[in-house]
């Protein structure tokens, strides 16, 4: 019974580390994609002023929240999982997809299908920041001695 709990805990820790590393990689790729998209937008002729402003806003928030995801992934890797950190990561990822990627798809590729999700993306960003703030007040998970070697 005791060994089963240890194996389950180690498997859970491994899955959390993999998820945190995946989040870290997603943040880096998102940041790189935002730079490439900004360069594309800067050289795209024929964009009207409203589209240009919307794209600049979407890209700025995408870059800013890629950094927020890096911070959240680092906190998950070094301080462990708690509900606030998990919710913050989910909020930032959802915001990037529903807000930033959505606006970029709309103005650069003409995809209007996901337009109604844009305000939810903005709210997901807000939720992510509030959850990250609350996460520092949540009980920290216990660290076993095998990680401290």
DASUL-V593437 format. One record per residue. N is the residue number from 1. RES is the residue in one letter. OMEGA is omega in whole degrees, -180 to 180 (* if undefined). D_LAST is the distance of its C-alpha to the last C-alpha in whole Angstrom. Layout:
BEGIN
n=N res=RES omega=OMEGA d_last=D_LAST
n=N res=RES omega=OMEGA d_last=D_LAST
END
This chain:
BEGIN
n=1 res=X omega=-179 d_last=26
n=2 res=X omega=-180 d_last=22
n=3 res=X omega=178 d_last=21
n=4 res=X omega=178 d_last=23
n=5 res=X omega=180 d_last=21
n=6 res=X omega=180 d_last=17
n=7 res=X omega=178 d_last=19
n=8 res=X omega=179 d_last=20
n=9 res=X omega=180 d_last=17
n=10 res=X omega=178 d_last=15
n=11 res=X omega=178 d_last=18
n=12 res=X omega=178 d_last=19
n=13 res=X omega=179 d_last=16
n=14 res=X omega=179 d_last=16
n=15 res=X omega=178 d_last=20
n=16 res=X omega=178 d_last=19
n=17 res=X omega=179 d_last=17
n=18 res=X omega=179 d_last=20
n=19 res=X omega=179 d_last=22
n=20 res=X omega=177 d_last=20
n=21 res=X omega=176 d_last=20
n=22 res=X omega=177 d_last=24
n=23 res=X omega=179 d_last=25
n=24 res=X omega=179 d_last=23
n=25 res=X omega=178 d_last=25
n=26 res=X omega=179 d_last=28
n=27 res=X omega=179 d_last=28
n=28 res=X omega=180 d_last=28
n=29 res=X omega=178 d_last=31
n=30 res=X omega=177 d_last=33
n=31 res=X omega=179 d_last=33
n=32 res=X omega=179 d_last=34
n=33 res=X omega=-180 d_last=37
n=34 res=X omega=178 d_last=38
n=35 res=X omega=178 d_last=39
n=36 res=X omega=179 d_last=41
n=37 res=X omega=178 d_last=43
n=38 res=X omega=178 d_last=43
n=39 res=X omega=178 d_last=45
n=40 res=X omega=-180 d_last=47
n=41 res=X omega=-179 d_last=48
n=42 res=X omega=-178 d_last=49
n=43 res=X omega=-178 d_last=51
n=44 res=X omega=179 d_last=53
n=45 res=X omega=172 d_last=56
n=46 res=X omega=177 d_last=58
n=47 res=X omega=178 d_last=56
n=48 res=X omega=-174 d_last=58
n=49 res=X omega=-180 d_last=56
n=50 res=X omega=179 d_last=55
n=51 res=X omega=179 d_last=53
n=52 res=X omega=178 d_last=52
n=53 res=X omega=180 d_last=51
n=54 res=X omega=180 d_last=49
n=55 res=X omega=179 d_last=47
n=56 res=X omega=178 d_last=46
n=57 res=X omega=-180 d_last=45
n=58 res=X omega=-180 d_last=43
n=59 res=X omega=178 d_last=41
n=60 res=X omega=179 d_last=40
n=61 res=X omega=177 d_last=39
n=62 res=X omega=-180 d_last=37
n=63 res=X omega=-179 d_last=35
n=64 res=X omega=-178 d_last=34
n=65 res=X omega=170 d_last=33
n=66 res=X omega=176 d_last=31
n=67 res=X omega=177 d_last=29
n=68 res=X omega=177 d_last=29
n=69 res=X omega=176 d_last=27
n=70 res=X omega=178 d_last=25
n=71 res=X omega=-179 d_last=24
n=72 res=X omega=178 d_last=24
n=73 res=X omega=178 d_last=21
n=74 res=X omega=179 d_last=19
n=75 res=X omega=179 d_last=19
n=76 res=X omega=-179 d_last=19
n=77 res=X omega=-173 d_last=16
n=78 res=X omega=-178 d_last=14
n=79 res=X omega=179 d_last=16
n=80 res=X omega=-178 d_last=16
n=81 res=X omega=162 d_last=20
n=82 res=X omega=-173 d_last=23
n=83 res=X omega=-180 d_last=26
n=84 res=X omega=179 d_last=27
n=85 res=X omega=178 d_last=25
n=86 res=X omega=179 d_last=26
n=87 res=X omega=178 d_last=30
n=88 res=X omega=179 d_last=29
n=89 res=X omega=179 d_last=28
n=90 res=X omega=179 d_last=31
n=91 res=X omega=180 d_last=33
n=92 res=X omega=179 d_last=32
n=93 res=X omega=179 d_last=33
n=94 res=X omega=179 d_last=36
n=95 res=X omega=179 d_last=37
n=96 res=X omega=180 d_last=37
n=97 res=X omega=-172 d_last=38
n=98 res=X omega=-179 d_last=41
n=99 res=X omega=-172 d_last=42
n=100 res=X omega=-179 d_last=41
n=101 res=X omega=-179 d_last=41
n=102 res=X omega=179 d_last=44
n=103 res=X omega=179 d_last=46
n=104 res=X omega=177 d_last=45
n=105 res=X omega=-178 d_last=47
n=106 res=X omega=-173 d_last=50
n=107 res=X omega=-178 d_last=51
n=108 res=X omega=-178 d_last=50
n=109 res=X omega=179 d_last=51
n=110 res=X omega=-180 d_last=53
n=111 res=X omega=-178 d_last=51
n=112 res=X omega=-172 d_last=52
n=113 res=X omega=-173 d_last=51
n=114 res=X omega=-177 d_last=48
n=115 res=X omega=180 d_last=50
n=116 res=X omega=-179 d_last=50
n=117 res=X omega=-175 d_last=46
n=118 res=X omega=180 d_last=46
n=119 res=X omega=178 d_last=46
n=120 res=X omega=176 d_last=43
n=121 res=X omega=176 d_last=41
n=122 res=X omega=178 d_last=42
n=123 res=X omega=177 d_last=41
n=124 res=X omega=175 d_last=38
n=125 res=X omega=-180 d_last=37
n=126 res=X omega=178 d_last=38
n=127 res=X omega=179 d_last=36
n=128 res=X omega=-180 d_last=33
n=129 res=X omega=180 d_last=33
n=130 res=X omega=178 d_last=34
n=131 res=X omega=178 d_last=31
n=132 res=X omega=177 d_last=28
n=133 res=X omega=-179 d_last=30
n=134 res=X omega=-177 d_last=30
n=135 res=X omega=-180 d_last=26
n=136 res=X omega=179 d_last=25
n=137 res=X omega=-180 d_last=27
n=138 res=X omega=178 d_last=26
n=139 res=X omega=180 d_last=23
n=140 res=X omega=178 d_last=19
n=141 res=X omega=179 d_last=18
n=142 res=X omega=179 d_last=15
n=143 res=X omega=177 d_last=12
n=144 res=X omega=-175 d_last=10
n=145 res=X omega=-179 d_last=7
n=146 res=X omega=178 d_last=6
n=147 res=X omega=-172 d_last=6
n=148 res=X omega=180 d_last=4
n=149 res=X omega=* d_last=0
END
